[in-house]
Amino acid sequence: MNKKDVLFGFIIGIFTSLVGTCLFITFFTEFDILYGVKTIKNNGYLGKVITLGTTLDLVVFAILLKKDKEPMAGGVIFAVIILTFLTLLI
């Protein structure tokens, strides 16, 4: 297994989750990004919103598997596992 591919997949997974979270805040709330994150964190829903943003990783995972990039797909799964533990701490 190539460690560079796993690391690149991890970075893709984290970035995709960040994009998914920003898209969720933009389209499904009336807040802008920065104010929305502050408000959602103050209300105690930040972990749930991050989890909803992480669902976008499923699409990336499927694309990577279709292109036979299994180590990168493993990095995406590792990113989801790390984000799961982080949302438990929030």
Secondary structure, 3 states (H helix, E strand, C coil): CCHHHHHHHHHHHHHHHHHHHHHHHHHHCCCCHHHHHHHHHHHCCHHHHHHHHHCCHHHHHHHHHHCCCHHHHHHHHHHHHHHHHHHHHC
